[in-house]
Amino acid sequence: MNELSERTKANMDVVLEETCRQLPHGGDHDSRRFIAERLIEAARAGHSTLGELGIVARHALATLTGKDHQA
């Protein structure tokens, strides 16, 4: 497993915080963990920019809030 760069970790932290602001009280532990796990998976797959990670985080947030299942 490749170690993530400091820049990638910082980008992940920024995106996680920005995304969780959209949840009540900044999100509970399980919600934050769910989004963080998706960010880690994306970063390990080579997606390390704020834009790429932001897309991943928004998809994870949509999954949590059920918005990806609405017709």
N, C-alpha and C positions, 0 to 999 in steps of 0.2 A: 504494500500500500504506500503510495507516495505521500510525503508530508506536504501539507498545504502551505503556500507562501504566506508571509505575514500580511501582505497586501490583500490576498484572497480572504484571509481570516477577518481582516478589518472590513472588507466589503461585505462579507457575510453578516457581521455584527451590525453594520449600518442598515442593511436591508431588513434584517430581523426586527430591529427596533422600529423602523419606519412602518413595516407591515403590521406589527403587533399594536401600534397606536390605533389601528382601525378596529381593534377588538375592545370590548368593555374592560376597563381597568388595565389595559395593556396586555390582556390575554392571560389565561390561567397557565399553570405549568404544562399541562398536557398539550394545550394549543401551541404554546411556544416551542415545545419539544417537537411536535409534528412538523412545524414549519422549518425548524432548525435541521431536522433530519433530512428533509427534502433539499435544503440548501447544501448540506454536506454531500449528499449524493451527486448533486449537480456539479459542485466544485471538483469532486474526485473524477467526474467525467470530463473535466476540462473547461467548464463554464465558470469563469471567475470574474467577469466584469460586473459592475453595478447593474447594468441593463439586463444582462443574462440572468443574474441572480434575482433581480426584481421580478422578472417574468415568472420564474420558478416559485417565488414567494407568493405572488398574486394567485397563481394556480392553486397553491396549497391553501391559501386563505379562502378561496372560492370553494374548495372541497370541504373545508371546515364549516363554512357558513351555509353550505348547501346551494350556493348560487350556481354551481356548475351543473346542477341537476334540474334547473328550472326550464320549462318549455317556453 
